[in-house]
Amino acid sequence: MAKKQELRLRKIPLEAFLDALLELYNEGLDYIDLVGTPDSVQDTIGILFSKDYMCEEMREMYDLEAIDDEEETIRKIDLSNDEDLNQLI
């Protein structure tokens, strides 16, 4: 049986991370996926989600605004990049 490998991301800005999570929660997300990339100076972490991760009410609003219901929209937010964080807020 293969041993699970731990991925450790270091020096993630906690305030930006919490702000991003709170904003996404307030927008109706119930779940997220986290992705990360280790780096020698500062690791990066991103948040992925789709409409399947939204509460029912938010999913209905998304469906009304969606141009193409066939296509899932996944937005990545890189919390180590101030420009991406400002787009979230």
N, C-alpha and C positions, 0 to 999 in steps of 0.2 A: 504494500500500500504506500503510495507516494505521500510524503509529508507536505503539508500546506506551507507555502512560502508567504511570509509576512511582507507587505509593502509598507514602508514607513516614509511618510512625507514630512519634511521638517520645515520649521519656520513659516507656517501658514499664518497670515495675519488674522488673529482671532476676531477682532472687531469687524473687519470686512466680511469674514466668513459668516458670523452671526447675523449681520445686517442682510446679507444675501439670502440666508435661510429664512429669516423673518419676512422679508419681502415676498419670497416665493410662496411661503405659507399663507400670507395675507392675500395673495393672488389666487389661492385655491388649490395649491398643490398639496397632495397628501404624501407623495413619495418622490425621491430623487435618486439618481445614480451619481456616484462620485468617481471621477477619473483623476489620475495624477501623473506627474512626470518629475522624477528626481533630477536635481541639478546640483552642481557643486556650490553655487552661491545661495540660491533659494529655490526650493521646490515649488511647483505650481499644482494647483488643484482646480478642477473644473466640475461644474454641476450640469448634468444632462437630465432632461425629462421629456415626456411626450404627453399628449392629451389623455392617454390611459392613466397617467399618474395624477390627474386632476379630480377634484370632487365633482359630483354629478352636475351641480349648478354651473360651475366654471366650464365643464365640458360642453354643456349646451350653448353657452355664450361663444365658446371657441367654434362650435359647429356653425353658428350663425355668421361668424366673421370669416370662416375659412373659404378660400376661393376653390380649392380642390380637396374634397373630403377623402380622396384616395391617398393623398400624400400626408404622412406623419411629419409634424414639425418638431424638430429637436433643437433646442437652443443650448449652446455651451457658454458657460460663464467662467472665465479664467480669473480667479480671485487674486492673482499676483499682478494683474495688469489693471492699473487705475482706469484706463479708458473703457475696458470691458465692464468694470464695476459701475462706472458712472452710467453706462447704457442700461444697466439693470435698474438703477434708482431713478 
